[in-house]
Amino acid sequence: MKTLRRCGGIGMGKRAAWSASLLAIGGIGLWAGAAQAETAAEPADAADGDIVVTGYRYLSEDTSGTTGLPLSIEAVPQSISLVNQDFLKATDIKTLGEVAQYTPGALFDGNPGGFGSVVKLRGFTSGNAIDGLNVGLLDFEPDFATLERLEIVKGPTSVVYGAANPGGIINQVTKSARADTPSYVQVLGGSWGRWRAEGQVAGALDEAGTIRAIGVAAHEEAGSFMKRVDSAKTVAYLGLDADLTDTLSGYLHGGYEHYRRTPFDGIPTLPDGSPAPVGRSFFIGSGDFNIVTRVKRINGGLNWEPSSAWSVSLKLNYLYYNTTGQSGFGFDLQPNGDFFLAAQRYTKNDQESFSAGLSSLYKLDDLGLADSFVTVAANYQDYRTQSNGLVPDLPNDMVNIFDGIPAIEAALNAAQYPGFDYALGRRLRYLTLSGQADIKVAEPLTLLGGISWSKPDVTKRSGTGPRQDFSGDSQTSLRLAATLEPVKGLNIYASYSESFQPQLFIDTAGNVLAPLSGEQYELGVKYVSSDRRLLLSGALFDVRQANQARYDQTVNLIDRYKAIGEVRHRGLELQAVGEIVRGWQVNAGLSILDPKIRKDDDPTLIGTTVTFLPKTTASLFTSYMFDNGLLLGGGARYVGSVNTAYDGSTRDIGSYTLVDASAGYSFDGWRLQLNLKNLFDKKYYINNYQTLFYGNVVGEPRSFTISVRRDF
């Protein structure tokens, strides 16, 4: 295997960097005080405190489903980014990877095998949840037409979710039917033959409006800037929301998604990490190969409020998806152009998750503790994966990249099955019991404490062998925080939290790696304007995690990993989201990350920077809606360079800045919109596997979409 390269510093000394970070966070507090004085004098836009918004609105506020706390976003002592439908539509974002590029603290970590975007939070692979319940891994790209918003919670969440990664979790909030939920139709067309038709119908099923329904359907097909690559998807979604009594409400949501795409896994690099000398549209694979994913999910819940002080919530979630098909890929490119080919057929790639959560909240106002409460919860998850496939014999498994796409495709199409087969099954089950208390001990000071207990049950089975148990001991996790609110809307907090996560990665001996364990210290500040249109936030964090998985080698086409003793990720996140003045929306963020290895069996790695993580990312998207209905917008996404080897033996993957723009016009329920991405046609690369063995993926060049939407 190739060795890994070490990268240089951020560009300033450690003390200077952290001093600048503290000054940046402190600046939010100073700005907040001045802004409060200014916004307090502004006239209200509507009576009774209602906010009238024209055009898009980027700021959403409800985070109770993610954090388990009935607090407004500025009062939650944790860094949170919310991405709502308005922002997704304004930017024409279509993948979680693009969401990450517009979210401080989030990183797009590639799309291995074409299954779906991998996102890291604070340098660690994110967890995934749907409507507040953990669902484990996601090997597909969710369609955003079925979602109200994405809640990106950064930092350990084990007190709320039990098993969780230290970086955080992405919660998908499914669409509900409310009184103001619109019905609409939309058509879209764009580069490389992309087209999409989407529609939504929502409304009440009874005269009182207590029973409401929503339905969403979409179909999309697209080519690619790469030759012989295309895709298609079909989406159907139904939701039912009901106020059953004055104290009881419930919902039932379900959907089906079908994805077909040509698999592409990147272009191998030369031994020194240099890109292969081929054009941007070069393709290693076969246009005759496809992988197909079928997704089925259903989730529901009941909320009971027997009194103004007491509430009980029950949630259930079932998710199943299966991927089948055939893929090919290349690796180990040599200076003369020779490289190896491999193929595989996914005969069964099933993932199934069932989760349930029961929680209760009691407000303590009647006990003389105003704005205080306690919560207790029990969560259960059962997560299973089964991967079966065939690895064929290739009569010609070495080709030359200069022979071109047809020669490579012909070599892959000559694959002779059955070859040899593989099978790997894994199952993770755990029960988590938790409790939290949020007590306002004095007018400016609130203390939060939480604890959870989890008992994981992890088993693995390779081929037809016996099932092996890797469960380990029960785990206890803590959460502590203190929040000061010196002026209305300004919150300064300090927090400590812990996490653990059983791993499903395996080593070269076929054993599952030991569970991840992490802890985090965070210092942050949040400010929300008096009209609740603009949110400013900043956070300093220090995350430490043991047993971080690092790619080791591939055995029988199954990637194997080693566990790093301990890594420490420190950093800064800043974000501004919302409306600056009427009609002017902004979403801006900056993240600085310093990931280091603190403990390892290899002493030469201690103190080195973790590879394949950019130290700096930044983003901005802003739009302005004029009174005549004209909308203009634009933004940029910056990702810093990443080092690819601890010892400097391979080249860094270069930094890149992508500039986007949009223009639209709204009138009489219609909206026309043009979106341009990568306006200056920047060529850039994204790594899929935290190794150059398989190479990198070329980023998408300049593209456009034109959409027409009609609301009813």
N, C-alpha and C positions, 0 to 999 in steps of 0.2 A: 504494500500500500504506500501511496505517496505520503510524505510528511506534511505537516501543516505549518503555515507561515504566521509570523508575528507582525503585528502592525505597530506603527508609531503612536504617539500621544494625540490628545485632542487638539493640541495647538496652544495650550496654556498650562501653567503649573497647576497641580491639584488644589493648592490653597487658593489660587486666583480663581479657578473654576467654581469652587464651592462658595467663595465670597460673592462672586457674581450671581450665583444661584440664590443665595440668601437675599441679596439686594433686589433681585427680580421679584421674589415672593413678597418681600416687604413693600415693594412698589405697588402691588395690587391693593394692599391695605390702605396706603396713602391715597391712591387714586380713588378707592371706594369711598373714602370719607368726603372727598371733594365732589365725586359724582352724586353722592346721596344728597348733598346740599343743592346741586344743580337740578337733579330730576325731581326733587320734592317740590320745586317751584313750577314745574311744567304742568299745564292744564291736563286734566284727564281727557281721554279720547271718547269715552262713553260713560253713560250713567251707571251707577251701582257697581263701579269697579270693573265692568266688563271691558275686555280689550278687543278692539276692532282691528283686524289685521288684513291688509291687502297683499295679494301675491303670496310668496312663500314665507314660512316662518321656521327658522332652523332650531329654535329652542323648545325642547320638551322637558317636562319636569317630573313625571311620576316615576319613582324608582323603588316603590315598596315591594314590587314583585321580585326584584333582584337582591336587595339588601336585607329583606325581612324586617325592615323598620318603617313605620309610618311617618317618615320625615320628608320635608321638602329637600330638594337636591342640594341646596347650599348648607343644610344642617347635617348632612351625612358625613361623618368623619372618615372619608375615603374618597380617593380620586375616581370620578365617574365621567364618562363621555357618553352622550346620548345622540344617536343618529336616527332622525325621524324620516318619514316618507317625503316631506317637503325637500329635505336636503338630498335624498336619493334621487328625486325627480329633477331637481335643479341641476345636478351634476351628471345625470344619466349614469350613475354608478350601477354596475351589474354584478359585481363579485365582492366577496368579503375581503379579497386582497386590495381592491380599490378603496374600500371602507378604511382599511388599516392605513393606507397612505394618506388619508385625510384625518387621522386620529392620533393625537400625541400619545406616545407610550406604546403604540401598536406598530407592528412590523409585518409586512407581507413577506412570508418565508417560502414562497413558491407554490407550485401546483403539481406535486409528485404524481407522475403517471397520468395526469389529466383528470384525476378524481375530483379535486376541489381545492380551494385555497387553504393554505396553512397560515394561521395568524399567530404571532407571538406578542405577548404583553409583558413589557419590562424585560424582554429578552427570553422569556419562558413560553412554551407552547400554551395557548389559552385553553381553558375548559369551555364547554358548550352547554347551554341550557335552553329550554323552550318553556315559556311562561313560568319561569322561576323554578323549574325542576331540571336537575342535571341529566344529560342524555349521553355523556361520554364523547367519543370521537365522532366527527362528521366527515365521511369520505364522499361528500357531494356538495355541490354549490347550491344553497337554498335560493329560491326565487323570491325576490323582495315584494312581489305583488301581493303575497299572502301575509305580509308583516306590517304592523303599525310602526315599529321602531326596533332598533338594536340598542341594548343597554350594555356598555362596555365597562365593567367594574375591574379596576386595576388593584392588584395586591391579593394576598391570601383571603380566601372566603370559606375556609373549612368549618367555621362556626355556623354558617348558614347552610352550606352544601355537604358537609362531611368531607369526603374525598374530593380534593380540588388542587389544582396547580398553584404554585405561589405567585405566578404572574397575574392571575385573574381569570375572569370568565366572561364570555359573550352570551348574553341572554336574548333570544329571539322572542319578541312579543307578537303573538299572532293577532290578526285583525279581529275586532269586535264590531258588532252592529249597535251603533248608538243613534240617538235622535238626529245628530248632525252628520252621520256618515254618508258621503255622497255616492251616487250612482254615476258611472261614466263609461265611455268607450274611448280607446286610444289606439292609434296606428302609428308605427314607427318604421323608418327605413334608413339605411346607412351604408357605410363602406363595406366592400367585399360581399355585397348581396345580402346584407343583414336586413331582415324585416321581422316585425313583431305586431301581433294584434292582441289587445288586452281589454277586458271589460269587467265591470263590477256592478252588481245590483244590490241595493240595501234598502231596508224599510221595515216598518212595523207590520206584524201579522194580525194585530187586533186593534180595535178603535182606541183603547187606552194607551197603546204604545208600550205595554209591559212585556210583550214578546216580540223580539226583533230578529231579523235574519239577514245574512250577507252571503253573497256568492261571487266568486272570482274565477275567471277562466282566461288563459293566455296560451298562445302558441308562438314560437319563435324559431326561425331558421337563419343560419349565417354561414358564410364562407370564412376565409381567413387570408391574411397577407402571406401565409405559408402555403405553398403549393400542395394540393391534394388533401387539404384539411377542411372539414366542415362540421357542423353540429346542428342539432334540432332539440327542442324541448316542448313539452306540453304540460300545462299546470291546471289543476282544478281544485277549488277550495270552497268549503261550506262552513258557515258558522251560525249558531243559534245562541242568543243571549236573552235571559228572561229575569224579570223581577217577579219572583214567585209569590211572595207576600211582602208586607212592609218591612220585614226583617230578614228575608231570605232571597238571595239572588243566585243565579247559576249560569254556566255557559257550557257549550259543547262545540268544539271546533275540529275539523278534520280535513285532510287533503291528500291528493295524489299528484306525484310529479314523475315525469318520464324524461330521461336525458339520454340522448345518443350523441357521441362525439368521436372524432378521429383522435386516437391517443398520440400524444407527442411528449417526449420526456427530455428534450434538450439536445444540444450539440456538444459532443465531447471537446474538451480543451486540449491544447498541446501540453507536453509534460511540465512546462514552466508556468502554466495557467493562462497562456495567451489564447484569445479566441481563435477558433478554426478559421482559415482563410476562405470563407464562403460568404455568399450574400445573405441578407437578412431573411429572405423567403426560403432558404434552404431547409429541407425537411428530411429527417431520418425516421423512417417508419414506412407504413404502407397505407395508401389511400383505400385499400380494400379491407383494412382492419377497422373495427369499431368496438367501443365499449358502451354498454347500455346500463343505466342505473334506474331502478324503479323504487320510488319512495312512497311509503304509506305511513300516515300518522294520524292519531286522534288524541285529543286532550280535552279535559273538562274539569269543572270545579264548582264548588258550592261555597258561598259566603253567607254566614249567619251572624246577625248583630242583635242579640236578644236585648241589649241595652246600649246606651250611649258610651258606656265604659268597657263593655266586653264584646269581643268578636271572635269567631271561629272560622277557619278556612280549611277546605279540603281540596286538593288538586291531584289529578291523575294524568299520566302521560304515557302513550305508547308510540314508539317509533320503530319502523322496520324498513331497511333498504337492502337491495341486492344488486350486485354488479356482475355482469357476465361479458364475455367478449375476448378479443385477441389484441395483443399489443407487441410492438417491437421497439428496440432501443439500441443505442451504440455506446461504447465505452473504450477507454484507453487509447486515445488518438496519439499516433506517433508523428514525428516531423515529416516523414515521407508521405503522410496521408493515410497510412494503414490504420484501421481500427477494427475492433471486434463487434459483432452483432449478436443479439440474443432475442428470443421471442418467448411469449408465454400465452396460454389460454386460461382465462378465469372461468372455470366451470361452476364454481359456487363461491361467492364472496358475500356472505350474509352478515349483517349486523342488526341486532335487535336489542331494544332498550325499553324497559318498563320502570317507571318511577312513580312514587306516590308521596305526598306530603300532607301532614296534618299539623296545623299550627293554631295557636290561640294567643290573643293579645288582651291585656287588661290595663286600662288607664287608671292612674293613681290619683286623679284630681280629687276624688271624694275623700281620700286619706290625707289631704292637705299638701300633696306633692303635685303642684300644677305642672302641666306639660311633661309629665313623667309616665312611664309605662314599663311593663314587663311582658316578655313573650316566651313561650315554650313551643317546641316543635319536634316532630318525629318525621324523618325522611327515610324512604327505602328505595334502593335502586338495584336492578338486576340487568346487567349488561353482558351480552354475548357476541362473540365474533367467530365466524367459521370461514376459513380461506382454503379452498381446494382449487388446484389447477394442474395444468400439464406444461412441461417444458420440452419442446420438440427438438429433434435433431436438425441442425442446419448444415446441409452439404457444403456450403461455403460460408463459414462463420467469420471470415476475415475479408473485408472489402477495403477499397480505397476511396476516400472522400472525394477525390478529384474525378472519379468515374461518374459522378453525378447521381441525381435522385433516382432515375429509372433503374440503374444497376443495383442500388441499395434496396429498392423496393422489390426487384426480382429475386434477390437473395433471400429476403424475408418471406416472400410468397412461396418459396420453395421449401418451407419448413415441413418436416415429416413428423406427423403425430402417430402414436401417442407420445413417443419419447419416454420421459419419466414423470411421475406424478408427485405432488406434494399435498400435504394437508396439515393445517394448524388450527386448532380450536382453543379459544380462551373465554373464560367467564369470570366476571367480577360482580359480586353481590355485597352489599353492605347496608347496615341499619345505623342511622345517626340520630342521637337524641341531643337536643341543644336547648339552651335558655339564654336570654339576653335581658338586661335591665338598663334603661336609659332614664337617669335621674337628674333633674335640674335642682342642684343643691343650693344655688343662689341665682339671682336674676341673670348675671352674665355667664355663669358656669354650669355646664352639663357634663356628667360623667356617664360613660357607657362601659358595661362589662358583659362579657359573654363567654360561655364554655360549651363545648360539645364533646360527645363520646361517640366513637364509631368502631364498629367491628367489621373489618373487611374479610371477604371470603374470595380468594383468587385461585383459580385452577387453570391448568393448561394440558392440552393433549396434542401430541405430534403423531401424525399418521394414524395407524391403528393401535398405537401403544396405549398404555394405561394413563389415566388422568392423574396429573401430579398436582399436589396442593402447595401453594405458595402464599398462604393467607397471612401468616405472621400474627403479631399480637394486636390487641385493641389499641386505639389511638385517642388521645385527649388533646383538644386544641383550645387555645385561648384567644380572646379579643378584648382589648382595653383601649379606651380613648377618653380624652378630655377636650371639651370644646368651649371656647370663649366667644361670646357675641357682644363686643364692646359697643357697637352701634347696630341698629336694625339692618339686617341683610348681610352683615359682615361676620363671618365665622372663621376663627383661627383654631386649628386643632392639632393635637399630637396623638398618635395611635401606635399600638403594637398588636400584631396579629400573627397567627401560626397556621400552617397548612401541612397536609400530608396527602399523598396520592399514590395508590398502588400502581405499579407500572405493568404494561403489557409488552414492553420491549424484551427481547431475549438476547443472550450472549452467544458466543461461539459454541458453548457446550449445550445450548438449547434451554438454559435456565432463565426464568424471568428475573429481571433486575430487581434489586431491593426497592422498597417504596421510597418515593421522593419525600423529603421532609424539609420544611422551610419556615423561616420567620422573617418578619418585616417590621422596621421602624419607619414611620412616615410623619412628616411635619408639613402641614398644608394650610392654605387660606382660600376661602371662597367668598365671592361677593355677588349678590343679585341686586339689580337696580330696583328702585321702589315700585316701578311699574311692571316688574318681573319679566322684562323683555330681553335683558342682557345678563349673562353669567360670565364672570371672570374667575378663574381658578388657577392655583399653582401648588405644586407638591414637590418636596424633597423626599427621596426614599432610599432605603438600604435593605435589600433583600438578600438573604443567605439561604442557599439550598444545598442539601447533600444528595448524592447519588444521581446527579444530572446525567442523562443518557448522552453518549457521544458515539457517533458512527464508528464502527471498527472495521468490518468487512462484510462481504456478501457470500453466503453459503447456500448453494442450490437455489439461487435467485431470491433468497430471503435475507434481508438486511439484518446484521447482527450488531450489537452495541456493547460499549463498556460504560461503567458508571464512574463519573468523576467524583472524587472525594467530597469537595465542597467548592461552590462558586459563590461569588459575592457580586451582586449587581447594584450599583449606586447610580442615582441619576436625578434629573430635574424634568418636570413637565409643566408647561404653561398652556392655557387655553382661554380663548375668548369666543363665545358663541351667542348669537342672538341678534337683536335689532339695535343698531347704534342710534339712528334717528328713524322716524317713520318711513318705511319703505326700503331702508338700507340694512340688509342682512349680512352677517359675517360669521365665518367659522375659521378661526386661526389657531394654530398650535405649534409648539416647539418642544422637542424632547432631546435631552442629552443623557447618554448611557455610558457607564464605565463598568464593563463586565470583566471580572478577574477570577482566575482560579486560585483558591486559597489553600486547598489540600488536594494531594493526588499521590498515587503510588509512584509516579514518575516525578522525581524532584525537579527536573528541568522545566516542568510545566508550571510550578508554583510561582505565582506572581505574574503570569502571562495573561494577555487579553484573550478572552474567549473568541474563537473564530466565528466567521459568518454572521456577525452582528454589527450593524452600523452604529457608530457612536453618536451621530447627530441625524435627526430627521426634523423636517418642518413642513408646514402646509398652510395654505390660505385659499379660501374660496369666498367670494363676496358677490352680492347681486343687489341691484337697485331697481325698484318698481316705480316707474313714473305714474303720475296721475292719469295719463291718457292710456294706460295699460301696457306701455312698452317696458320690457325687462331687459337689462343688460347685466352680464355677469362674467366673472373670470377668476382664475386662481392658478396656484402652482403647488407642486409636490416635490419636495427635495428629500433624497435619501443619500446619506454619506457613503463613502467607500467602505468596504469590508475586507479585513485580512483573511486569507485563506489557508495560512499555515503558521504554526507556532514558531518555526525556525526560519521563516523568511525565504523558503525554497520555491514558493510559487507566487505569482503576481496577485495583487489585490484586484477585487472586482470594483470597478470605478464608480464614483458617485454619479448621480444624475438629477436633473431638474426637469420636470414635465410641466408645461404651461397649458392650461385649459381655458376655454372661453365659451360663452353662451349668449344667446339673444332670443327674446320671445315677445309675443304680443297676445294679450288677453282681451276678449270682448264678448259680451252676451253669452257667457258660459263656454266659449271656445278658448283654447290656448294653442298657439303655434310656437314651436321652439326649435332652435338650432343649437346643437352642442358640438364643439370641436375639442378633441383631446390630443395631447402631445402636439400642440400647435406648431412648434418649430422642428418637429420630426427628429427628436433626440433618439439616438441609438443607445440602448442600455441593456444590461443583463441582470437576470435574477437566478439565484441558485436554488435548486430543489431539494438537495439531500445533505447539505452541510459537508459536502466533499466535491472535489473537482473530478473524481473518477468518472462520473456520468456527464460532467460538463455543466453548462448553463443554458438557460432559456433566453432567447432574444425577446425583449419587451415589444409591445405593440407599437407600430409607427403611427404617424398622424392618421386620425380617423374622424368621421363626422356622423351625426345622426340628425334626422329631421322628424319631429313628431307632431301629431295633431290630436288634441284631446277635446272631448265634449262632455261637460258635466250636466247632469239632469237633476 
